[in-house]
Amino acid sequence: MAEIINLRQARKAAARKADRSGGDAAALKFGRTKAQKLLETANSAKAKAELDAKKRETP
């Protein structure tokens, strides 16, 4: 005997799955997380500070 399913729930589940896949594609295309952005800025600031510390001043 076949399993009885609720069509409304199945339709909503399919819509959620489609929205999630669209969002995942957009995240890959456009974005990074806030933590990744902050890490990148912190790393670049640290590298700049290290480079500035190693500079020699010419008279």
PLY file of the C-alpha trace (Angstrom):
ply
format ascii 1.0
element vertex 59
property float x
property float y
property float z
element edge 58
property int vertex1
property int vertex2
end_header
0.00 0.00 0.00
1.28 3.48 -0.84
2.30 5.96 1.80
-0.14 8.82 2.30
1.47 12.25 2.02
0.16 15.72 2.64
0.51 17.62 -0.64
0.61 21.01 1.07
3.57 19.94 3.20
5.32 18.37 0.21
4.85 21.55 -1.82
6.22 23.72 0.99
9.20 21.40 1.47
10.00 21.59 -2.24
9.78 25.39 -2.14
12.12 25.52 0.88
14.62 23.28 -0.89
14.56 25.48 -4.00
15.01 28.66 -1.94
17.90 27.16 -0.02
19.70 26.06 -3.20
19.22 29.54 -4.68
20.59 31.14 -1.53
23.57 28.80 -1.47
24.36 29.67 -5.08
24.17 33.40 -4.28
26.43 32.95 -1.26
29.05 31.23 -3.39
28.79 33.88 -6.07
28.74 37.03 -3.95
29.58 36.63 -0.39
31.76 35.82 2.43
30.69 35.64 6.02
31.23 38.56 8.33
33.85 36.56 10.20
35.79 35.95 7.00
35.72 39.65 6.14
36.90 40.62 9.63
39.68 38.02 9.52
40.89 39.31 6.18
40.98 42.93 7.37
42.78 41.92 10.58
45.38 39.95 8.61
45.99 42.83 6.21
46.31 45.31 9.09
48.81 43.02 10.83
50.85 42.59 7.65
50.87 46.35 7.09
52.00 46.97 10.66
54.80 44.42 10.35
55.94 45.94 7.08
55.90 49.45 8.53
57.93 48.25 11.53
60.66 46.91 9.24
61.01 50.06 7.15
64.18 52.08 7.47
64.09 55.80 7.49
66.49 57.52 5.14
68.02 60.85 6.20
0 1
1 2
2 3
3 4
4 5
5 6
6 7
7 8
8 9
9 10
10 11
11 12
12 13
13 14
14 15
15 16
16 17
17 18
18 19
19 20
20 21
21 22
22 23
23 24
24 25
25 26
26 27
27 28
28 29
29 30
30 31
31 32
32 33
33 34
34 35
35 36
36 37
37 38
38 39
39 40
40 41
41 42
42 43
43 44
44 45
45 46
46 47
47 48
48 49
49 50
50 51
51 52
52 53
53 54
54 55
55 56
56 57
57 58
